[in-house]
Amino acid sequence: MNREEILKAIEEKYDKLGVPVDAMLQGLLHSTPITYWDYIQTDALLGLQTPRTNQPDEMVFIMYHQVNELIFKMILWEIDQIAKLIKISATKFTMHLNRISRYFDMLCNSFSVMTEGMEREQYLKFRNTLTPASGFQSAQYRKIEFASTELINLIDVRFRNTINRSSSFKNAYNHLYWQAAGKNYTTGQKSTLLNLFEKKYMGDFIDFMEDYNDINLSLKFKQLPKEVQEDEDLIKAMRHYDYTVNVKWVMQHYKAAAKYIGGKETDLEATGGSNWRKYMHPKYQRRIFYPYLWSEDELNNWGAF
Protein backbone atom coordinates (compact mmCIF):
# COMPACT_ATOMS: atom_id res chain seq x y z
CA MET A 1 0.00 0.00 0.00
CA ASN A 2 1.22 3.50 -0.78
CA ARG A 3 0.89 6.45 1.61
CA GLU A 4 -2.45 7.64 0.21
CA GLU A 5 -3.94 4.15 0.48
CA ILE A 6 -2.70 3.80 4.05
CA LEU A 7 -4.16 7.18 5.08
CA LYS A 8 -7.46 6.34 3.42
CA ALA A 9 -7.60 2.98 5.21
CA ILE A 10 -6.85 4.68 8.55
CA GLU A 11 -9.61 7.24 7.93
CA GLU A 12 -12.13 4.52 7.07
CA LYS A 13 -11.17 2.52 10.16
CA TYR A 14 -11.70 5.40 12.59
CA ASP A 15 -14.83 6.63 10.79
CA LYS A 16 -16.40 3.22 11.50
CA LEU A 17 -15.37 3.58 15.16
CA GLY A 18 -16.84 7.07 15.34
CA VAL A 19 -13.45 8.56 16.26
CA PRO A 20 -12.19 11.73 14.52
CA VAL A 21 -9.15 10.68 12.49
CA ASP A 22 -7.59 14.17 12.87
CA ALA A 23 -7.53 13.73 16.65
CA MET A 24 -5.84 10.35 16.28
CA LEU A 25 -3.20 11.77 13.93
CA GLN A 26 -2.53 14.69 16.29
CA GLY A 27 -2.05 12.21 19.10
CA LEU A 28 0.42 10.30 16.94
CA LEU A 29 2.31 13.55 16.30
CA HIS A 30 2.98 13.97 20.03
CA SER A 31 3.58 10.32 20.94
CA THR A 32 7.02 8.95 21.81
CA PRO A 33 8.63 5.96 20.08
CA ILE A 34 7.95 2.57 21.65
CA THR A 35 10.92 0.80 23.23
CA TYR A 36 11.52 -2.87 23.96
CA TRP A 37 11.51 -2.32 27.73
CA ASP A 38 8.24 -0.37 27.63
CA TYR A 39 6.54 -2.87 25.33
CA ILE A 40 7.61 -5.93 27.35
CA GLN A 41 7.31 -4.07 30.69
CA THR A 42 10.74 -5.39 31.64
CA ASP A 43 11.19 -3.33 34.81
CA ALA A 44 7.80 -4.39 36.19
CA LEU A 45 8.43 -8.03 35.27
CA LEU A 46 11.85 -8.13 36.93
CA GLY A 47 10.46 -6.48 40.05
CA LEU A 48 7.95 -9.24 40.79
CA GLN A 49 10.29 -11.56 42.71
CA THR A 50 9.98 -11.29 46.50
CA PRO A 51 11.85 -14.03 48.42
CA ARG A 52 10.77 -14.78 51.97
CA THR A 53 14.14 -16.10 53.16
CA ASN A 54 17.88 -15.53 52.74
CA GLN A 55 18.30 -18.77 50.76
CA PRO A 56 19.58 -17.87 47.24
CA ASP A 57 17.87 -20.82 45.54
CA GLU A 58 14.47 -19.50 46.57
CA MET A 59 14.80 -17.05 43.67
CA VAL A 60 15.09 -20.00 41.28
CA PHE A 61 11.90 -21.45 42.74
CA ILE A 62 9.97 -18.18 42.45
CA MET A 63 11.09 -17.26 38.95
CA TYR A 64 10.51 -20.72 37.52
CA HIS A 65 6.94 -20.76 38.83
CA GLN A 66 6.36 -17.29 37.41
CA VAL A 67 7.59 -18.55 34.02
CA ASN A 68 5.11 -21.43 34.36
CA GLU A 69 2.24 -19.00 34.94
CA LEU A 70 3.17 -16.97 31.85
CA ILE A 71 3.17 -20.14 29.76
CA PHE A 72 -0.15 -21.22 31.26
CA LYS A 73 -1.55 -17.90 30.06
CA MET A 74 -0.24 -18.64 26.56
CA ILE A 75 -1.91 -22.07 26.68
CA LEU A 76 -5.28 -20.63 27.71
CA TRP A 77 -4.98 -18.10 24.90
CA GLU A 78 -4.45 -20.90 22.38
CA ILE A 79 -7.29 -23.02 23.78
CA ASP A 80 -9.67 -20.13 23.19
CA GLN A 81 -8.66 -20.04 19.50
CA ILE A 82 -10.34 -23.46 19.26
CA ALA A 83 -13.05 -23.34 21.90
CA LYS A 84 -14.62 -20.04 20.90
CA LEU A 85 -14.86 -20.67 17.16
CA ILE A 86 -18.27 -21.72 15.87
CA LYS A 87 -16.75 -23.78 13.05
CA ILE A 88 -13.19 -25.07 12.90
CA SER A 89 -11.25 -27.18 10.44
CA ALA A 90 -9.09 -30.17 11.33
CA THR A 91 -6.05 -28.19 10.15
CA LYS A 92 -6.70 -25.24 12.47
CA PHE A 93 -7.69 -27.49 15.40
CA THR A 94 -4.45 -29.44 14.94
CA MET A 95 -2.35 -26.31 14.56
CA HIS A 96 -3.48 -24.82 17.87
CA LEU A 97 -3.25 -28.17 19.69
CA ASN A 98 0.33 -28.53 18.48
CA ARG A 99 1.10 -25.04 19.76
CA ILE A 100 -0.38 -25.95 23.15
CA SER A 101 1.58 -29.20 23.22
CA ARG A 102 4.81 -27.37 22.41
CA TYR A 103 4.23 -25.14 25.43
CA PHE A 104 3.75 -28.19 27.64
CA ASP A 105 6.74 -29.92 26.01
CA MET A 106 8.77 -26.85 26.91
CA LEU A 107 7.51 -27.00 30.50
CA CYS A 108 8.37 -30.71 30.78
CA ASN A 109 11.80 -30.28 29.21
CA SER A 110 12.60 -27.31 31.42
CA PHE A 111 11.68 -28.97 34.70
CA SER A 112 15.31 -29.85 35.34
CA VAL A 113 15.50 -26.22 36.45
CA MET A 114 13.57 -27.43 39.47
CA THR A 115 15.01 -30.92 39.93
CA GLU A 116 18.64 -29.97 39.35
CA GLY A 117 18.64 -26.22 39.91
CA MET A 118 18.30 -26.06 43.70
CA GLU A 119 20.30 -27.42 46.61
CA ARG A 120 18.12 -29.75 48.66
CA GLU A 121 19.38 -28.22 51.91
CA GLN A 122 18.32 -24.75 50.80
CA TYR A 123 14.95 -25.97 49.55
CA LEU A 124 14.16 -27.68 52.85
CA LYS A 125 14.86 -24.40 54.64
CA PHE A 126 12.81 -22.02 52.53
CA ARG A 127 9.91 -24.46 51.88
CA ASN A 128 8.78 -24.15 55.49
CA THR A 129 8.02 -20.46 54.94
CA LEU A 130 5.68 -21.38 52.07
CA THR A 131 3.20 -23.40 54.14
CA PRO A 132 0.32 -23.70 53.34
CA ALA A 133 0.94 -22.38 49.80
CA SER A 134 1.28 -24.98 47.06
CA GLY A 135 1.58 -25.19 43.28
CA PHE A 136 -1.80 -26.88 43.63
CA GLN A 137 -3.16 -23.33 43.90
CA SER A 138 -2.41 -22.35 40.29
CA ALA A 139 -5.79 -21.06 39.13
CA GLN A 140 -4.65 -20.91 35.51
CA TYR A 141 -3.70 -24.58 35.52
CA ARG A 142 -7.14 -25.51 36.86
CA LYS A 143 -8.72 -23.45 34.07
CA ILE A 144 -6.60 -25.28 31.50
CA GLU A 145 -8.10 -28.52 32.79
CA PHE A 146 -11.67 -27.19 32.68
CA ALA A 147 -11.16 -25.91 29.13
CA SER A 148 -9.51 -29.12 27.88
CA THR A 149 -12.00 -31.83 28.77
CA GLU A 150 -15.48 -32.68 30.00
CA LEU A 151 -15.96 -32.30 33.75
CA ILE A 152 -16.57 -36.00 34.32
CA ASN A 153 -12.94 -36.67 33.39
CA LEU A 154 -11.79 -34.37 36.21
CA ILE A 155 -13.97 -35.92 38.89
CA ASP A 156 -12.26 -38.06 41.53
CA VAL A 157 -12.50 -41.66 40.22
CA ARG A 158 -14.21 -42.70 43.46
CA PHE A 159 -17.20 -40.47 42.70
CA ARG A 160 -17.55 -40.54 38.91
CA ASN A 161 -20.57 -42.82 39.01
CA THR A 162 -22.42 -40.23 41.13
CA ILE A 163 -21.85 -37.29 38.77
CA ASN A 164 -23.36 -36.61 35.34
CA ARG A 165 -24.15 -33.62 33.11
CA SER A 166 -27.33 -32.93 35.09
CA SER A 167 -25.36 -32.49 38.34
CA SER A 168 -24.89 -28.95 39.56
CA PHE A 169 -21.55 -27.29 38.87
CA LYS A 170 -21.10 -26.80 42.62
CA ASN A 171 -21.56 -30.54 43.21
CA ALA A 172 -19.11 -31.37 40.43
CA TYR A 173 -16.64 -28.85 41.83
CA ASN A 174 -16.82 -30.46 45.28
CA HIS A 175 -15.80 -33.82 43.78
CA LEU A 176 -12.98 -32.73 41.47
CA TYR A 177 -9.91 -34.96 41.70
CA TRP A 178 -7.72 -32.26 43.19
CA GLN A 179 -10.05 -31.77 46.13
CA ALA A 180 -8.39 -34.89 47.54
CA ALA A 181 -5.23 -32.85 48.13
CA GLY A 182 -6.96 -30.88 50.85
CA LYS A 183 -10.23 -32.52 51.87
CA ASN A 184 -11.21 -35.35 54.18
CA TYR A 185 -14.18 -36.95 52.40
CA THR A 186 -15.23 -38.79 55.57
CA THR A 187 -15.58 -35.67 57.71
CA GLY A 188 -15.91 -33.08 54.96
CA GLN A 189 -13.19 -31.02 56.63
CA LYS A 190 -11.02 -28.96 54.30
CA SER A 191 -7.41 -27.92 54.85
CA THR A 192 -6.26 -24.31 55.08
CA LEU A 193 -4.73 -24.80 51.62
CA LEU A 194 -8.12 -25.61 50.09
CA ASN A 195 -10.09 -23.07 52.11
CA LEU A 196 -7.83 -20.21 51.01
CA PHE A 197 -7.90 -21.40 47.41
CA GLU A 198 -11.69 -21.58 47.35
CA LYS A 199 -12.11 -18.21 49.05
CA LYS A 200 -10.06 -16.66 46.26
CA TYR A 201 -11.21 -18.59 43.21
CA MET A 202 -14.24 -20.86 43.71
CA GLY A 203 -16.81 -18.45 42.26
CA ASP A 204 -14.57 -17.76 39.28
CA PHE A 205 -14.00 -21.50 38.77
CA ILE A 206 -17.69 -22.37 38.77
CA ASP A 207 -18.38 -19.60 36.23
CA PHE A 208 -15.48 -20.86 34.10
CA MET A 209 -16.73 -24.47 34.34
CA GLU A 210 -20.13 -23.34 33.12
CA ASP A 211 -18.67 -21.24 30.31
CA TYR A 212 -16.61 -24.16 28.95
CA ASN A 213 -19.15 -26.89 29.63
CA ASP A 214 -20.19 -26.94 25.97
CA ILE A 215 -17.05 -25.60 24.30
CA ASN A 216 -14.20 -27.48 25.99
CA LEU A 217 -11.71 -29.11 23.60
CA SER A 218 -13.16 -32.58 24.07
CA LEU A 219 -16.70 -31.57 23.10
CA LYS A 220 -15.41 -29.37 20.27
CA PHE A 221 -13.67 -32.47 18.92
CA LYS A 222 -16.81 -34.59 19.25
CA GLN A 223 -18.84 -31.94 17.41
CA LEU A 224 -16.59 -32.11 14.35
CA PRO A 225 -17.80 -34.04 11.29
CA LYS A 226 -16.94 -37.74 11.50
CA GLU A 227 -14.37 -37.53 8.73
CA VAL A 228 -12.63 -34.66 10.53
CA GLN A 229 -12.58 -36.60 13.83
CA GLU A 230 -10.77 -39.38 11.99
CA ASP A 231 -8.01 -37.09 10.78
CA GLU A 232 -4.77 -38.85 11.80
CA ASP A 233 -2.83 -35.66 12.51
CA LEU A 234 -5.62 -34.33 14.72
CA ILE A 235 -5.89 -37.59 16.69
CA LYS A 236 -2.12 -37.65 17.12
CA ALA A 237 -2.19 -34.06 18.39
CA MET A 238 -5.02 -34.85 20.84
CA ARG A 239 -3.22 -37.91 22.22
CA HIS A 240 0.10 -36.08 22.50
CA TYR A 241 -1.50 -33.23 24.42
CA ASP A 242 -3.37 -35.60 26.74
CA TYR A 243 -0.31 -37.72 27.56
CA THR A 244 2.02 -34.74 27.92
CA VAL A 245 -0.23 -32.91 30.40
CA ASN A 246 -1.54 -35.85 32.39
CA VAL A 247 1.48 -38.13 32.53
CA LYS A 248 4.74 -36.41 31.55
CA TRP A 249 4.07 -33.06 33.25
CA VAL A 250 2.63 -34.70 36.37
CA MET A 251 5.55 -37.12 36.62
CA GLN A 252 8.04 -34.25 36.43
CA HIS A 253 6.46 -32.88 39.60
CA TYR A 254 6.34 -36.32 41.18
CA LYS A 255 10.07 -36.90 40.56
CA ALA A 256 10.97 -33.47 41.92
CA ALA A 257 8.95 -34.16 45.07
CA ALA A 258 10.65 -37.53 45.43
CA LYS A 259 14.06 -35.84 45.30
CA TYR A 260 13.36 -33.02 47.72
CA ILE A 261 10.88 -34.42 50.23
CA GLY A 262 10.91 -38.18 49.59
CA GLY A 263 12.87 -40.60 51.72
CA LYS A 264 13.56 -44.30 51.98
CA GLU A 265 11.99 -44.57 55.42
CA THR A 266 9.65 -41.59 55.56
CA ASP A 267 8.32 -38.82 53.37
CA LEU A 268 7.84 -35.20 54.31
CA GLU A 269 4.39 -33.77 53.70
CA ALA A 270 3.87 -31.47 50.74
CA THR A 271 3.59 -27.82 51.79
CA GLY A 272 -0.16 -28.09 51.27
CA GLY A 273 -0.29 -31.11 53.60
CA SER A 274 -1.25 -33.76 51.02
CA ASN A 275 -0.09 -37.36 50.71
CA TRP A 276 1.81 -36.37 47.61
CA ARG A 277 2.73 -39.89 46.41
CA LYS A 278 -0.90 -40.90 46.00
CA TYR A 279 -2.21 -37.49 45.11
CA MET A 280 0.34 -36.72 42.39
CA HIS A 281 0.86 -40.03 40.60
CA PRO A 282 -1.27 -40.32 37.43
CA LYS A 283 -2.10 -43.98 38.05
CA TYR A 284 -4.05 -42.83 41.14
CA GLN A 285 -5.51 -39.63 39.68
CA ARG A 286 -6.74 -41.37 36.51
CA ARG A 287 -7.07 -37.97 34.88
CA ILE A 288 -7.40 -38.49 31.12
CA PHE A 289 -8.75 -35.75 28.88
CA TYR A 290 -9.72 -37.90 25.90
CA PRO A 291 -10.31 -41.50 27.09
CA TYR A 292 -12.10 -42.37 23.83
CA LEU A 293 -8.81 -41.92 21.92
CA TRP A 294 -6.93 -44.57 23.94
CA SER A 295 -7.08 -48.35 23.80
CA GLU A 296 -8.36 -50.39 26.73
CA ASP A 297 -4.82 -51.57 27.45
CA GLU A 298 -3.49 -48.00 27.41
CA LEU A 299 -6.24 -46.89 29.78
CA ASN A 300 -5.62 -49.79 32.16
CA ASN A 301 -1.91 -48.92 32.34
CA TRP A 302 -2.24 -45.15 32.46
CA GLY A 303 0.78 -43.69 34.22
CA ALA A 304 2.08 -47.13 35.25
CA PHE A 305 5.78 -46.93 34.49
Buried (B, 14 or more C-beta within 10 A) or exposed (E): EEEEEEEEEBBEEBEEEEEEBEEBEEEEEEEEEEEEEEEEEEEEEEEEEEBEBEBEBBBBBBBBEEBBEEBBBBBBEBBBBBBEBEEBEBEEBBBBBBBBBBBBBEBBEBBEBBBEEBEEEBBBBBBEEBBBBBEBBBBBBBBBBBBBBBBBBBBBEEBBEEBEEEBEBEEBBBBBBBBBBBBEEEEEEBBEBBBBBBEEBBEEBBEBBEBBBEBBBBBBBEEBEEEBBEBEBBBBBBBBBBBBBBBBBBBBBBBBBBBBBBEEEEBEEBBBBBEBBEBBBBEBBBBBBBBEBBEEEEEEEBBEE
